[in-house]
Amino acid sequence: MSPLDKTAIAQFLKSGGRVSRVGESVEVSEGELVDYLASCGVVAKYRGGDSRAYLCEGKRVSASKLLVIANEHRRSHELPPFALRVAIRYAGVRNVSSHKGY
């Protein structure tokens, strides 16, 4: 670490700054994310139709934007950030005969 960095860190700590370690992220589903936001007083409702599938504070937003909003709340309470758990679903037609043994 350079002397300049050491000085800057020392001044930051001396003036009341503090350093906190962020924990590992917590994986949540979109439903759990919406429930968490509701517990924080932020209403988000699923509307579907496109990538901005939620209505939140009068705006259509994506699940990624809801994640940003939730993580701002979590950061203010010194909680580890959320990460969206991705569910991959097969939506095509299955050929049952090609999956012998299942």
TIVO-2410 file (N, C-alpha, C; in nm, 3 decimals):
# residues 102
REC num residu      c1      c2      c3 atome chaine
REC   1      M   0.085  -0.117   0.000     N      A
REC   1      M   0.000   0.000   0.000    CA      A
REC   1      M   0.089   0.123   0.000     C      A
REC   2      S   0.053   0.219  -0.080     N      A
REC   2      S   0.134   0.340  -0.091    CA      A
REC   2      S   0.115   0.427   0.033     C      A
REC   3      P   0.214   0.510   0.064     N      A
REC   3      P   0.201   0.602   0.178    CA      A
REC   3      P   0.081   0.695   0.164     C      A
REC   4      L   0.050   0.736   0.041     N      A
REC   4      L  -0.065   0.823   0.017    CA      A
REC   4      L  -0.195   0.750   0.053     C      A
REC   5      D  -0.205   0.622   0.016     N      A
REC   5      D  -0.323   0.542   0.051    CA      A
REC   5      D  -0.335   0.526   0.202     C      A
REC   6      K  -0.223   0.498   0.267     N      A
REC   6      K  -0.223   0.482   0.413    CA      A
REC   6      K  -0.272   0.609   0.481     C      A
REC   7      T  -0.226   0.723   0.432     N      A
REC   7      T  -0.265   0.852   0.490    CA      A
REC   7      T  -0.415   0.876   0.468     C      A
REC   8      A  -0.463   0.847   0.349     N      A
REC   8      A  -0.605   0.868   0.319    CA      A
REC   8      A  -0.693   0.780   0.407     C      A
REC   9      I  -0.654   0.655   0.425     N      A
REC   9      I  -0.731   0.564   0.508    CA      A
REC   9      I  -0.728   0.609   0.654     C      A
REC  10      A  -0.613   0.649   0.701     N      A
REC  10      A  -0.600   0.696   0.840    CA      A
REC  10      A  -0.688   0.818   0.864     C      A
REC  11      Q  -0.690   0.911   0.769     N      A
REC  11      Q  -0.774   1.030   0.783    CA      A
REC  11      Q  -0.922   0.995   0.781     C      A
REC  12      F  -0.958   0.900   0.695     N      A
REC  12      F  -1.096   0.855   0.686    CA      A
REC  12      F  -1.142   0.797   0.820     C      A
REC  13      L  -1.061   0.710   0.878     N      A
REC  13      L  -1.095   0.647   1.006    CA      A
REC  13      L  -1.095   0.749   1.119     C      A
REC  14      K  -1.001   0.840   1.117     N      A
REC  14      K  -0.989   0.942   1.222    CA      A
REC  14      K  -1.111   1.035   1.222     C      A
REC  15      S  -1.165   1.061   1.103     N      A
REC  15      S  -1.280   1.151   1.095    CA      A
REC  15      S  -1.413   1.079   1.120     C      A
REC  16      G  -1.406   0.954   1.167     N      A
REC  16      G  -1.528   0.883   1.203    CA      A
REC  16      G  -1.573   0.780   1.100     C      A
REC  17      G  -1.502   0.768   0.991     N      A
REC  17      G  -1.538   0.669   0.890    CA      A
REC  17      G  -1.516   0.529   0.943     C      A
REC  18      R  -1.586   0.436   0.885     N      A
REC  18      R  -1.566   0.297   0.926    CA      A
REC  18      R  -1.573   0.207   0.805     C      A
REC  19      V  -1.512   0.094   0.819     N      A
REC  19      V  -1.506  -0.003   0.712    CA      A
REC  19      V  -1.585  -0.124   0.755     C      A
REC  20      S  -1.677  -0.169   0.670     N      A
REC  20      S  -1.752  -0.289   0.704    CA      A
REC  20      S  -1.740  -0.387   0.588     C      A
REC  21      R  -1.737  -0.512   0.623     N      A
REC  21      R  -1.723  -0.617   0.523    CA      A
REC  21      R  -1.863  -0.661   0.479     C      A
REC  22      V  -1.881  -0.669   0.348     N      A
REC  22      V  -2.008  -0.714   0.293    CA      A
REC  22      V  -2.006  -0.866   0.288     C      A
REC  23      G  -2.111  -0.928   0.341     N      A
REC  23      G  -2.120  -1.072   0.341    CA      A
REC  23      G  -2.153  -1.126   0.203     C      A
REC  24      E  -2.154  -1.256   0.192     N      A
REC  24      E  -2.193  -1.320   0.068    CA      A
REC  24      E  -2.336  -1.281   0.034     C      A
REC  25      S  -2.368  -1.282  -0.093     N      A
REC  25      S  -2.504  -1.248  -0.132    CA      A
REC  25      S  -2.601  -1.359  -0.094     C      A
REC  26      V  -2.726  -1.321  -0.077     N      A
REC  26      V  -2.833  -1.412  -0.040    CA      A
REC  26      V  -2.920  -1.433  -0.164     C      A
REC  27      E  -2.930  -1.557  -0.212     N      A
REC  27      E  -3.012  -1.584  -0.330    CA      A
REC  27      E  -3.160  -1.584  -0.294     C      A
REC  28      V  -3.239  -1.511  -0.374     N      A
REC  28      V  -3.384  -1.503  -0.354    CA      A
REC  28      V  -3.454  -1.520  -0.488     C      A
REC  29      S  -3.578  -1.566  -0.482     N      A
REC  29      S  -3.662  -1.571  -0.602    CA      A
REC  29      S  -3.723  -1.432  -0.623     C      A
REC  30      E  -3.784  -1.412  -0.739     N      A
REC  30      E  -3.851  -1.284  -0.763    CA      A
REC  30      E  -3.964  -1.261  -0.663     C      A
REC  31      G  -4.036  -1.366  -0.628     N      A
REC  31      G  -4.144  -1.354  -0.529    CA      A
REC  31      G  -4.092  -1.313  -0.393     C      A
REC  32      E  -3.981  -1.371  -0.352     N      A
REC  32      E  -3.920  -1.335  -0.223    CA      A
REC  32      E  -3.870  -1.191  -0.226     C      A
REC  33      L  -3.819  -1.149  -0.341     N      A
REC  33      L  -3.772  -1.011  -0.357    CA      A
REC  33      L  -3.888  -0.913  -0.341     C      A
REC  34      V  -4.000  -0.943  -0.407     N      A
REC  34      V  -4.119  -0.856  -0.397    CA      A
REC  34      V  -4.170  -0.853  -0.253     C      A
REC  35      D  -4.170  -0.967  -0.185     N      A
REC  35      D  -4.213  -0.973  -0.044    CA      A
REC  35      D  -4.121  -0.889   0.044     C      A
REC  36      Y  -3.991  -0.897   0.021     N      A
REC  36      Y  -3.895  -0.817   0.100    CA      A
REC  36      Y  -3.922  -0.668   0.079     C      A
REC  37      L  -3.940  -0.629  -0.046     N      A
REC  37      L  -3.967  -0.487  -0.073    CA      A
REC  37      L  -4.095  -0.441  -0.004     C      A
REC  38      A  -4.197  -0.527  -0.005     N      A
REC  38      A  -4.322  -0.491   0.063    CA      A
REC  38      A  -4.298  -0.469   0.212     C      A
REC  39      S  -4.210  -0.550   0.272     N      A
REC  39      S  -4.179  -0.533   0.415    CA      A
REC  39      S  -4.105  -0.402   0.441     C      A
REC  40      C  -4.047  -0.344   0.335     N      A
REC  40      C  -3.977  -0.215   0.346    CA      A
REC  40      C  -4.068  -0.099   0.306     C      A
REC  41      G  -4.194  -0.131   0.273     N      A
REC  41      G  -4.288  -0.026   0.234    CA      A
REC  41      G  -4.285   0.008   0.086     C      A
REC  42      V  -4.218  -0.074   0.006     N      A
REC  42      V  -4.210  -0.051  -0.138    CA      A
REC  42      V  -4.302  -0.153  -0.206     C      A
REC  43      V  -4.404  -0.103  -0.275     N      A
REC  43      V  -4.500  -0.192  -0.340    CA      A
REC  43      V  -4.457  -0.216  -0.485     C      A
REC  44      A  -4.442  -0.343  -0.520     N      A
REC  44      A  -4.410  -0.383  -0.657    CA      A
REC  44      A  -4.507  -0.493  -0.695     C      A
REC  45      K  -4.575  -0.474  -0.808     N      A
REC  45      K  -4.674  -0.572  -0.853    CA      A
REC  45      K  -4.635  -0.625  -0.990     C      A
REC  46      Y  -4.650  -0.756  -1.005     N      A
REC  46      Y  -4.619  -0.820  -1.131    CA      A
REC  46      Y  -4.725  -0.784  -1.235     C      A
REC  47      R  -4.681  -0.740  -1.352     N      A
REC  47      R  -4.774  -0.704  -1.459    CA      A
REC  47      R  -4.751  -0.787  -1.585     C      A
REC  48      G  -4.635  -0.847  -1.599     N      A
REC  48      G  -4.605  -0.931  -1.715    CA      A
REC  48      G  -4.599  -0.852  -1.845     C      A
REC  49      G  -4.577  -0.925  -1.952     N      A
REC  49      G  -4.580  -0.862  -2.084    CA      A
REC  49      G  -4.445  -0.838  -2.147     C      A
REC  50      D  -4.347  -0.799  -2.072     N      A
REC  50      D  -4.214  -0.776  -2.129    CA      A
REC  50      D  -4.109  -0.784  -2.020     C      A
REC  51      S  -3.988  -0.741  -2.053     N      A
REC  51      S  -3.879  -0.750  -1.955    CA      A
REC  51      S  -3.898  -0.656  -1.836     C      A
REC  52      R  -3.983  -0.555  -1.852     N      A
REC  52      R  -4.015  -0.465  -1.740    CA      A
REC  52      R  -4.151  -0.507  -1.685     C      A
REC  53      A  -4.148  -0.621  -1.620     N      A
REC  53      A  -4.272  -0.690  -1.582    CA      A
REC  53      A  -4.334  -0.642  -1.452     C      A
REC  54      Y  -4.274  -0.547  -1.383     N      A
REC  54      Y  -4.325  -0.504  -1.253    CA      A
REC  54      Y  -4.363  -0.357  -1.258     C      A
REC  55      L  -4.465  -0.323  -1.181     N      A
REC  55      L  -4.504  -0.184  -1.162    CA      A
REC  55      L  -4.461  -0.145  -1.020     C      A
REC  56      C  -4.373  -0.049  -1.010     N      A
REC  56      C  -4.318  -0.008  -0.881    CA      A
REC  56      C  -4.309   0.145  -0.878     C      A
REC  57      E  -4.376   0.205  -0.781     N      A
REC  57      E  -4.375   0.350  -0.765    CA      A
REC  57      E  -4.416   0.421  -0.895     C      A
REC  58      G  -4.518   0.365  -0.962     N      A
REC  58      G  -4.572   0.427  -1.082    CA      A
REC  58      G  -4.492   0.405  -1.209     C      A
REC  59      K  -4.386   0.324  -1.203     N      A
REC  59      K  -4.303   0.299  -1.321    CA      A
REC  59      K  -4.295   0.149  -1.347     C      A
REC  60      R  -4.286   0.113  -1.476     N      A
REC  60      R  -4.261  -0.027  -1.511    CA      A
REC  60      R  -4.112  -0.051  -1.499     C      A
REC  61      V  -4.076  -0.152  -1.422     N      A
REC  61      V  -3.935  -0.183  -1.398    CA      A
REC  61      V  -3.911  -0.333  -1.412     C      A
REC  62      S  -3.786  -0.369  -1.431     N      A
REC  62      S  -3.747  -0.509  -1.441    CA      A
REC  62      S  -3.718  -0.565  -1.303     C      A
REC  63      A  -3.705  -0.696  -1.296     N      A
REC  63      A  -3.667  -0.760  -1.170    CA      A
REC  63      A  -3.528  -0.713  -1.128     C      A
REC  64      S  -3.442  -0.686  -1.225     N      A
REC  64      S  -3.307  -0.636  -1.193    CA      A
REC  64      S  -3.313  -0.501  -1.122     C      A
REC  65      K  -3.403  -0.414  -1.166     N      A
REC  65      K  -3.419  -0.284  -1.100    CA      A
REC  65      K  -3.474  -0.302  -0.959     C      A
REC  66      L  -3.568  -0.396  -0.941     N      A
REC  66      L  -3.619  -0.424  -0.806    CA      A
REC  66      L  -3.506  -0.471  -0.716     C      A
REC  67      L  -3.415  -0.549  -0.772     N      A
REC  67      L  -3.299  -0.598  -0.697    CA      A
REC  67      L  -3.212  -0.481  -0.650     C      A
REC  68      V  -3.192  -0.383  -0.737     N      A
REC  68      V  -3.114  -0.264  -0.700    CA      A
REC  68      V  -3.181  -0.190  -0.585     C      A
REC  69      I  -3.312  -0.172  -0.595     N      A
REC  69      I  -3.388  -0.102  -0.490    CA      A
REC  69      I  -3.377  -0.178  -0.357     C      A
REC  70      A  -3.396  -0.311  -0.362     N      A
REC  70      A  -3.387  -0.392  -0.240    CA      A
REC  70      A  -3.247  -0.385  -0.180     C      A
REC  71      N  -3.145  -0.390  -0.263     N      A
REC  71      N  -3.008  -0.387  -0.211    CA      A
REC  71      N  -2.971  -0.252  -0.152     C      A
REC  72      E  -3.033  -0.145  -0.199     N      A
REC  72      E  -3.013  -0.014  -0.135    CA      A
REC  72      E  -3.068  -0.017   0.008     C      A
REC  73      H  -3.186  -0.077   0.024     N      A
REC  73      H  -3.244  -0.091   0.159    CA      A
REC  73      H  -3.155  -0.180   0.246     C      A
REC  74      R  -3.109  -0.290   0.190     N      A
REC  74      R  -3.027  -0.384   0.268    CA      A
REC  74      R  -2.894  -0.320   0.308     C      A
REC  75      R  -2.836  -0.243   0.217     N      A
REC  75      R  -2.709  -0.176   0.247    CA      A
REC  75      R  -2.725  -0.078   0.363     C      A
REC  76      S  -2.837  -0.007   0.367     N      A
REC  76      S  -2.859   0.090   0.475    CA      A
REC  76      S  -2.874   0.021   0.611     C      A
REC  77      H  -2.911  -0.107   0.610     N      A
REC  77      H  -2.923  -0.185   0.734    CA      A
REC  77      H  -2.805  -0.279   0.756     C      A
REC  78      E  -2.701  -0.260   0.673     N      A
REC  78      E  -2.579  -0.341   0.680    CA      A
REC  78      E  -2.608  -0.490   0.668     C      A
REC  79      L  -2.697  -0.523   0.577     N      A
REC  79      L  -2.731  -0.663   0.548    CA      A
REC  79      L  -2.663  -0.704   0.418     C      A
REC  80      P  -2.635  -0.832   0.401     N      A
REC  80      P  -2.572  -0.877   0.276    CA      A
REC  80      P  -2.668  -0.856   0.157     C      A
REC  81      P  -2.614  -0.832   0.040     N      A
REC  81      P  -2.698  -0.806  -0.076    CA      A
REC  81      P  -2.773  -0.930  -0.124     C      A
REC  82      F  -2.880  -0.906  -0.194     N      A
REC  82      F  -2.955  -1.013  -0.259    CA      A
REC  82      F  -2.897  -1.040  -0.396     C      A
REC  83      A  -2.914  -1.162  -0.443     N      A
REC  83      A  -2.887  -1.201  -0.581    CA      A
REC  83      A  -3.007  -1.282  -0.626     C      A
REC  84      L  -3.053  -1.259  -0.748     N      A
REC  84      L  -3.170  -1.331  -0.796    CA      A
REC  84      L  -3.135  -1.476  -0.827     C      A
REC  85      R  -3.217  -1.565  -0.775     N      A
REC  85      R  -3.206  -1.707  -0.808    CA      A
REC  85      R  -3.277  -1.725  -0.941     C      A
REC  86      V  -3.207  -1.778  -1.037     N      A
REC  86      V  -3.264  -1.794  -1.170    CA      A
REC  86      V  -3.321  -1.934  -1.184     C      A
REC  87      A  -3.447  -1.940  -1.224     N      A
REC  87      A  -3.512  -2.068  -1.249    CA      A
REC  87      A  -3.518  -2.089  -1.399     C      A
REC  88      I  -3.463  -2.198  -1.446     N      A
REC  88      I  -3.465  -2.228  -1.589    CA      A
REC  88      I  -3.572  -2.335  -1.611     C      A
REC  89      R  -3.666  -2.300  -1.693     N      A
REC  89      R  -3.775  -2.393  -1.722    CA      A
REC  89      R  -3.774  -2.427  -1.870     C      A
REC  90      Y  -3.793  -2.552  -1.900     N      A
REC  90      Y  -3.802  -2.595  -2.039    CA      A
REC  90      Y  -3.943  -2.569  -2.087     C      A
REC  91      A  -3.957  -2.490  -2.193     N      A
REC  91      A  -4.090  -2.453  -2.240    CA      A
REC  91      A  -4.127  -2.522  -2.371     C      A
REC  92      G  -4.035  -2.597  -2.428     N      A
REC  92      G  -4.062  -2.662  -2.555    CA      A
REC  92      G  -4.135  -2.794  -2.538     C      A
REC  93      V  -4.164  -2.857  -2.651     N      A
REC  93      V  -4.231  -2.986  -2.652    CA      A
REC  93      V  -4.128  -3.094  -2.627     C      A
REC  94      R  -4.159  -3.183  -2.533     N      A
REC  94      R  -4.067  -3.292  -2.504    CA      A
REC  94      R  -4.106  -3.415  -2.584     C      A
REC  95      N  -4.004  -3.479  -2.636     N      A
REC  95      N  -4.024  -3.605  -2.704    CA      A
REC  95      N  -3.997  -3.713  -2.602     C      A
REC  96      V  -4.102  -3.768  -2.543     N      A
REC  96      V  -4.090  -3.863  -2.433    CA      A
REC  96      V  -4.009  -3.986  -2.473     C      A
REC  97      S  -4.024  -4.032  -2.596     N      A
REC  97      S  -3.952  -4.153  -2.638    CA      A
REC  97      S  -3.801  -4.134  -2.640     C      A
REC  98      S  -3.754  -4.009  -2.653     N      A
REC  98      S  -3.609  -3.987  -2.654    CA      A
REC  98      S  -3.549  -3.984  -2.515     C      A
REC  99      H  -3.633  -3.987  -2.412     N      A
REC  99      H  -3.585  -3.983  -2.274    CA      A
REC  99      H  -3.612  -4.117  -2.205     C      A
REC 100      K  -3.566  -4.223  -2.264     N      A
REC 100      K  -3.589  -4.356  -2.208    CA      A
REC 100      K  -3.523  -4.367  -2.072     C      A
REC 101      G  -3.592  -4.428  -1.981     N      A
REC 101      G  -3.539  -4.444  -1.848    CA      A
REC 101      G  -3.584  -4.337  -1.752     C      A
REC 102      Y  -3.658  -4.239  -1.800     N      A
REC 102      Y  -3.707  -4.131  -1.713    CA      A
REC 102      Y  -3.848  -4.155  -1.677     C      A
***
